[in-house]
Structures are given as C-alpha cells and as structure tokens.
Amino acid sequence: MKRDLYFKELAVVLGRAGFTPLPQENDFLPVEYHGQRLCRVNAQGNVFYRQEEVDSPEREQARVKVTDMAERFWNICAIWNMHRRSKQWVCRSRIKHLLSLTAQCWLGGLLARVQSL
C-alpha cells in the first residue's frame, strides 16, 4: 500500500479511537493524545516516541494502543495487498488458460476441416 494512502486510512482509524493524527511530517504520521504529541508512525507501522512524551502510565497505555493499532492496520493492508495481487494473478492465469483452450478448439476445428478435404 502506498504511504500516503496508509497514513490517510490510519489517521481515520486513530481518530475514531480518540487520538489526533497530525499532517504528515518527513515520512511520519505524528499522533497527539489530549493535545500533546505522543508519537510518530512510519509507513511500515512502526511507532517512534520520546520518553518525555510518554511520561505517565496513561500516556504509556495510549502509546501501546497506537502501536497495536498501527501494527494491526499495517498487517491488514499487507494481507489485502497480497490478496489483491494473488487475485490478479489468478485472473491472469485463468485468462491464459481460456486462451489456451480457445486456441486448442480453434486449431482442432481447423485440423478437422483440413482432414475432411
């Protein structure tokens, strides 16, 4: 999944969970919790934070929740992309198979006509 799309969709998920995603900065999605910077998420679902940003048990739990959500969402996106690619591959292989069958039928009909002459 493209980084911008991942960040856009993750921002929706985080927003619904009570976090405030900020505009993208240097390939990271910054996240606030109760008006203060909590952490940053990269395009691979990894979460980075400063110890001073997670200075209470409540903020540590919030950071763990963001980490869990980012990781799960990244995994869901990765599985979806694999499924989409495999589906395309299946469609392409089916098309090749149908073309092969069509060619065999056409050649078989042509061969039968030639033999009848």
N, CA, C and O of each residue as an XYZ file, in Angstrom:
468
protein
N       0.850     -1.172      0.000
C       0.000      0.000      0.000
C       0.895      1.235      0.000
O       1.935      1.255      0.659
N       0.495      2.240     -0.725
C       1.262      3.469     -0.788
C       1.218      4.187      0.557
O       0.222      4.138      1.279
N       2.331      4.857      0.870
C       2.481      5.522      2.162
C       1.358      6.519      2.430
O       0.771      6.504      3.512
N       1.050      7.383      1.465
C       0.038      8.410      1.693
C      -1.334      7.814      1.975
O      -2.072      8.305      2.829
N      -1.666      6.755      1.251
C      -2.944      6.090      1.478
C      -2.970      5.408      2.847
O      -3.975      5.459      3.556
N      -1.849      4.767      3.213
C      -1.761      4.120      4.533
C      -1.960      5.154      5.632
O      -2.729      4.931      6.567
N      -1.261      6.297      5.520
C      -1.387      7.339      6.542
C      -2.813      7.900      6.592
O      -3.343      8.161      7.672
N      -3.420      8.082      5.439
C      -4.782      8.618      5.396
C      -5.758      7.671      6.090
O      -6.577      8.101      6.902
N      -5.668      6.394      5.769
C      -6.570      5.411      6.367
C      -6.269      5.196      7.855
O      -7.186      5.057      8.665
N      -4.978      5.170      8.209
C      -4.608      5.015      9.620
C      -5.088      6.217     10.430
O      -5.512      6.064     11.576
N      -5.023      7.414      9.839
C      -5.497      8.615     10.532
C      -6.976      8.493     10.879
O      -7.402      8.929     11.949
N      -7.751      7.907      9.989
C      -9.184      7.702     10.259
C      -9.352      6.740     11.437
O     -10.144      6.997     12.344
N      -8.612      5.643     11.421
C      -8.702      4.637     12.489
C      -8.291      5.251     13.825
O      -8.975      5.066     14.832
N      -7.179      5.979     13.834
C      -6.703      6.599     15.075
C      -7.671      7.669     15.569
O      -7.910      7.789     16.771
N      -8.225      8.445     14.643
C      -9.182      9.482     15.020
C     -10.420      8.899     15.687
O     -10.938      9.462     16.651
N     -10.890      7.769     15.170
C     -12.057      7.109     15.771
C     -11.748      6.574     17.160
O     -12.652      6.404     17.978
N     -10.468      6.307     17.428
C     -10.077      5.768     18.733
C      -9.755      6.876     19.739
O      -9.360      6.588     20.869
N      -9.920      8.138     19.337
C      -9.715      9.234     20.276
C      -8.363      9.920     20.174
O      -8.050     10.780     20.998
N      -7.570      9.566     19.201
C      -6.274     10.210     19.001
C      -6.424     11.303     17.949
O      -7.391     11.325     17.189
N      -5.452     12.207     17.921
C      -5.464     13.272     16.931
C      -4.277     13.102     15.998
O      -3.154     13.455     16.358
N      -4.509     12.567     14.805
C      -3.416     12.468     13.834
C      -3.151     13.849     13.234
O      -4.084     14.577     12.897
N      -1.895     14.194     13.107
C      -1.494     15.481     12.545
C      -1.078     15.284     11.091
O      -0.911     14.150     10.643
N      -0.911     16.378     10.350
C      -0.443     16.234      8.964
C       0.931     15.550      8.905
O       1.755     15.687      9.809
N       1.140     14.830      7.840
C       2.367     14.048      7.641
C       3.607     14.950      7.709
O       3.621     16.050      7.155
N       4.655     14.459      8.407
C       5.931     15.169      8.530
C       7.067     14.217      8.216
O       7.211     13.192      8.881
N       7.872     14.531      7.223
C       9.084     13.749      6.927
C       8.849     12.239      6.953
O       9.549     11.519      7.665
N       7.898     11.766      6.204
C       7.596     10.340      6.092
C       7.073      9.714      7.385
O       7.168      8.500      7.565
N       6.534     10.512      8.268
C       5.928     10.024      9.506
C       4.549     10.644      9.677
O       4.287     11.746      9.195
N       3.675      9.925     10.369
C       2.373     10.449     10.758
C       2.441     10.759     12.255
O       2.420      9.835     13.069
N       2.521     12.033     12.636
C       2.540     12.372     14.067
C       1.156     12.159     14.687
O       0.129     12.351     14.035
N       1.157     11.762     15.947
C      -0.101     11.493     16.650
C      -0.087     12.236     17.978
O       0.896     12.193     18.718
N      -1.187     12.916     18.270
C      -1.345     13.602     19.556
C      -2.375     12.872     20.407
O      -3.275     12.197     19.906
N      -2.204     13.036     21.709
C      -3.156     12.481     22.669
C      -3.415     13.557     23.714
O      -2.485     14.013     24.379
N      -4.656     13.962     23.864
C      -5.052     15.053     24.765
C      -4.248     16.322     24.503
O      -3.790     16.983     25.436
N      -4.082     16.655     23.226
C      -3.446     17.914     22.853
C      -1.930     17.943     22.922
O      -1.327     18.985     22.667
N      -1.294     16.821     23.260
C       0.167     16.775     23.333
C       0.685     15.682     22.410
O       0.061     14.634     22.245
N       1.837     15.954     21.816
C       2.467     14.974     20.928
C       2.719     13.691     21.697
O       3.247     13.711     22.809
N       2.332     12.565     21.090
C       2.516     11.261     21.733
C       3.593     10.451     21.025
O       4.503      9.923     21.663
N       3.485     10.356     19.694
C       4.419      9.512     18.952
C       4.328      9.825     17.468
O       3.568     10.696     17.044
N       5.131      9.085     16.675
C       5.098      9.179     15.219
C       5.045      7.765     14.666
O       5.673      6.855     15.207
N       4.294      7.584     13.585
C       4.166      6.271     12.945
C       4.781      6.376     11.553
O       4.522      7.338     10.828
N       5.602      5.378     11.175
C       6.130      5.384      9.808
C       5.264      4.509      8.910
O       4.287      3.917      9.368
N       5.622      4.427      7.635
C       4.798      3.737      6.645
C       4.809      2.223      6.808
O       4.014      1.538      6.164
N       5.689      1.679      7.653
C       5.717      0.238      7.908
C       4.992     -0.130      9.196
O       5.039     -1.280      9.634
N       4.321      0.848      9.802
C       3.567      0.578     11.017
C       4.392      0.628     12.287
O       3.902      0.254     13.353
N       5.644      1.084     12.200
C       6.498      1.208     13.385
C       6.206      2.529     14.086
O       5.960      3.546     13.437
N       6.236      2.506     15.413
C       5.936      3.692     16.208
C       7.205      4.160     16.911
O       7.922      3.371     17.527
N       7.466      5.459     16.804
C       8.632      6.062     17.444
C       8.138      7.110     18.426
O       7.164      7.813     18.157
N       8.813      7.215     19.570
C       8.403      8.197     20.584
C       9.603      8.585     21.424
O      10.615      7.885     21.473
N       9.457      9.721     22.082
C      10.470     10.179     23.036
C       9.967      9.833     24.436
O       8.768      9.891     24.706
N      10.874      9.481     25.302
C      10.490      9.087     26.660
C       9.709     10.199     27.368
O       8.780      9.920     28.126
N      10.084     11.449     27.124
C       9.377     12.555     27.782
C       7.954     12.735     27.250
O       7.130     13.376     27.902
N       7.661     12.182     26.083
C       6.297     12.250     25.546
C       5.387     11.199     26.174
O       4.163     11.289     26.083
N       5.991     10.212     26.804
C       5.241      9.114     27.420
C       5.620      9.096     28.904
O       6.254      8.159     29.389
N       5.216     10.150     29.606
C       5.690     10.358     30.970
C       4.703      9.954     32.058
O       4.912     10.269     33.230
N       3.636      9.264     31.686
C       2.673      8.802     32.686
C       2.133      7.440     32.241
O       2.210      7.088     31.064
N       1.590      6.686     33.188
C       1.022      5.382     32.815
C      -0.100      5.511     31.773
O      -0.230      4.657     30.896
N      -0.896      6.560     31.868
C      -1.987      6.755     30.903
C      -1.430      6.989     29.499
O      -1.938      6.424     28.531
N      -0.396      7.812     29.382
C       0.199      8.092     28.073
C       0.946      6.869     27.541
O       0.981      6.644     26.331
N       1.543      6.078     28.436
C       2.207      4.839     28.009
C       1.173      3.859     27.446
O       1.413      3.206     26.430
N       0.030      3.765     28.110
C      -1.048      2.895     27.600
C      -1.558      3.397     26.253
O      -1.863      2.606     25.361
N      -1.648      4.707     26.114
C      -2.084      5.285     24.838
C      -1.064      4.966     23.746
O      -1.449      4.636     22.625
N       0.219      5.060     24.054
C       1.262      4.748     23.079
C       1.215      3.283     22.680
O       1.391      2.954     21.507
N       0.980      2.404     23.639
C       0.851      0.974     23.347
C      -0.353      0.735     22.437
O      -0.293     -0.090     21.526
N      -1.435      1.454     22.684
C      -2.635      1.306     21.860
C      -2.360      1.766     20.421
O      -2.776      1.106     19.469
N      -1.664      2.891     20.265
C      -1.311      3.367     18.917
C      -0.415      2.350     18.232
O      -0.604      2.047     17.054
N       0.567      1.818     18.966
C       1.478      0.820     18.398
C       0.702     -0.401     17.919
O       0.932     -0.896     16.816
N      -0.207     -0.878     18.740
C      -1.008     -2.046     18.388
C      -1.881     -1.760     17.168
O      -1.968     -2.584     16.257
N      -2.520     -0.604     17.150
C      -3.397     -0.257     16.037
C      -2.611     -0.095     14.741
O      -3.041     -0.576     13.692
N      -1.464      0.577     14.804
C      -0.650      0.792     13.599
C      -0.141     -0.531     13.049
O      -0.155     -0.758     11.839
N       0.310     -1.406     13.949
C       0.823     -2.712     13.517
C      -0.285     -3.568     12.913
O      -0.104     -4.170     11.855
N      -1.419     -3.620     13.580
C      -2.537     -4.414     13.064
C      -3.037     -3.880     11.728
O      -3.310     -4.645     10.803
N      -3.153     -2.557     11.637
C      -3.637     -1.960     10.405
C      -2.651     -2.202      9.266
O      -3.062     -2.470      8.137
N      -1.349     -2.109      9.554
C      -0.336     -2.388      8.526
C      -0.446     -3.841      8.062
O      -0.363     -4.117      6.865
N      -0.632     -4.770      9.005
C      -0.786     -6.186      8.646
C      -2.031     -6.416      7.794
O      -1.995     -7.180      6.829
N      -3.121     -5.762      8.146
C      -4.348     -5.887      7.356
C      -4.107     -5.378      5.936
O      -4.535     -6.005      4.967
N      -3.425     -4.246      5.817
C      -3.130     -3.691      4.493
C      -2.225     -4.624      3.702
O      -2.424     -4.813      2.502
N      -1.233     -5.208      4.365
C      -0.320     -6.133      3.682
C      -1.077     -7.363      3.189
O      -0.856     -7.816      2.066
N      -1.962     -7.902      4.012
C      -2.754     -9.074      3.612
C      -3.672     -8.702      2.457
O      -3.814     -9.467      1.504
N      -4.295     -7.531      2.538
C      -5.176     -7.086      1.468
C      -4.405     -6.949      0.154
O      -4.890     -7.355     -0.902
N      -3.200     -6.373      0.226
C      -2.384     -6.229     -0.988
C      -1.998     -7.586     -1.559
O      -2.025     -7.773     -2.776
N      -1.634     -8.549     -0.690
C      -1.292     -9.888     -1.178
C      -2.504    -10.535     -1.837
O      -2.384    -11.161     -2.890
N      -3.666    -10.383     -1.218
C      -4.892    -10.954     -1.773
C      -5.193    -10.331     -3.134
O      -5.549    -11.026     -4.086
N      -5.043     -9.016     -3.206
C      -5.317     -8.317     -4.458
C      -4.366     -8.792     -5.556
O      -4.789     -9.030     -6.687
N      -3.086     -8.928     -5.221
C      -2.111     -9.396     -6.209
C      -2.394    -10.839     -6.615
O      -2.331    -11.172     -7.799
N      -2.705    -11.697     -5.647
C      -2.969    -13.096     -5.983
C      -4.242    -13.206     -6.818
O      -4.335    -14.053     -7.706
N      -5.208    -12.359     -6.536
C      -6.444    -12.366     -7.309
C      -6.150    -11.970     -8.750
O      -6.684    -12.566     -9.686
N      -5.294    -10.954     -8.926
C      -4.907    -10.568    -10.280
C      -4.189    -11.716    -10.959
O      -4.424    -12.000    -12.133
N      -3.305    -12.380    -10.210
C      -2.559    -13.499    -10.788
C      -3.526    -14.602    -11.203
O      -3.393    -15.178    -12.283
N      -4.508    -14.895    -10.337
C      -5.494    -15.928    -10.659
C      -6.262    -15.533    -11.907
O      -6.480    -16.362    -12.790
N      -6.674    -14.278    -11.988
C      -7.405    -13.828    -13.173
C      -6.540    -13.954    -14.416
O      -7.010    -14.419    -15.455
N      -5.284    -13.545    -14.321
C      -4.401    -13.652    -15.477
C      -4.191    -15.105    -15.878
O      -4.183    -15.431    -17.065
N      -4.019    -15.988    -14.878
C      -3.804    -17.393    -15.215
C      -5.072    -17.997    -15.824
O      -4.990    -18.848    -16.709
N      -6.238    -17.562    -15.355
C      -7.493    -18.048    -15.948
C      -7.622    -17.572    -17.387
O      -8.050    -18.327    -18.261
N      -7.255    -16.333    -17.630
C      -7.310    -15.808    -18.993
C      -6.383    -16.597    -19.896
O      -6.757    -16.967    -21.009
N      -5.174    -16.855    -19.420
C      -4.229    -17.640    -20.214
C      -4.791    -19.034    -20.488
O      -4.663    -19.553    -21.597
N      -5.405    -19.628    -19.489
C      -5.992    -20.956    -19.652
C      -7.119    -20.929    -20.685
O      -7.197    -21.794    -21.557
N      -7.996    -19.915    -20.572
C      -9.095    -19.801    -21.536
C      -8.572    -19.561    -22.946
O      -9.094    -20.125    -23.908
N      -7.547    -18.728    -23.073
C      -6.954    -18.504    -24.394
C      -6.359    -19.799    -24.945
O      -6.476    -20.095    -26.134
N      -5.730    -20.553    -24.072
C      -5.155    -21.823    -24.494
C      -6.243    -22.782    -24.975
O      -6.094    -23.427    -26.012
N      -7.338    -22.872    -24.216
C      -8.449    -23.732    -24.619
C      -9.072    -23.266    -25.932
O      -9.399    -24.075    -26.801
N      -9.229    -21.958    -26.061
C      -9.792    -21.401    -27.294
C      -8.901    -21.737    -28.482
O      -9.378    -22.140    -29.543
N      -7.600    -21.564    -28.283
C      -6.662    -21.875    -29.366
C      -6.725    -23.361    -29.718
O      -6.705    -23.726    -30.893
N      -6.800    -24.220    -28.691
C      -6.889    -25.662    -28.961
C      -8.163    -26.000    -29.720
O      -8.129    -26.796    -30.659
N      -9.278    -25.410    -29.329
C     -10.547    -25.661    -30.021
C     -10.483    -25.162    -31.455
O     -10.923    -25.852    -32.374
N      -9.942    -23.979    -31.649
C      -9.838    -23.415    -32.992
C      -8.927    -24.269    -33.871
O      -9.251    -24.580    -35.017
N      -7.777    -24.640    -33.300
C      -6.855    -25.479    -34.065
C      -7.461    -26.860    -34.332
O      -7.282    -27.417    -35.415
N      -8.169    -27.404    -33.356
C      -8.824    -28.701    -33.547
C      -9.867    -28.641    -34.639
O      -9.960    -29.554    -35.459
N     -10.663    -27.565    -34.664
C     -11.667    -27.381    -35.723
C     -11.020    -27.198    -37.067
O     -11.502    -27.742    -38.061
N      -9.930    -26.439    -37.127
C      -9.218    -26.225    -38.361
C      -8.607    -27.527    -38.868
O      -8.659    -27.834    -40.059
N      -8.023    -28.287    -37.935
C      -7.418    -29.566    -38.295
C      -8.488    -30.535    -38.828
O      -8.236    -31.261    -39.789
N      -9.667    -30.550    -38.214
C     -10.756    -31.425    -38.654
C     -11.211    -31.031    -40.059
O     -11.498    -31.906    -40.877
N     -11.283    -29.734    -40.353
C     -11.680    -29.285    -41.685
C     -10.637    -29.666    -42.738
O     -10.978    -30.060    -43.853
N      -9.365    -29.541    -42.364
C      -8.296    -29.892    -43.306
C      -8.325    -31.395    -43.591
O      -8.120    -31.809    -44.732
N      -8.578    -32.215    -42.569
C      -8.593    -33.656    -42.747
C      -9.798    -34.093    -43.584
O      -9.737    -35.108    -44.279
N     -10.891    -33.331    -43.519
C     -12.071    -33.718    -44.283
C     -11.934    -33.380    -45.772
O     -12.729    -33.858    -46.581
N     -10.959    -32.578    -46.141
C     -10.772    -32.225    -47.548
C     -10.122    -33.343    -48.231
O      -9.865    -33.267    -49.433
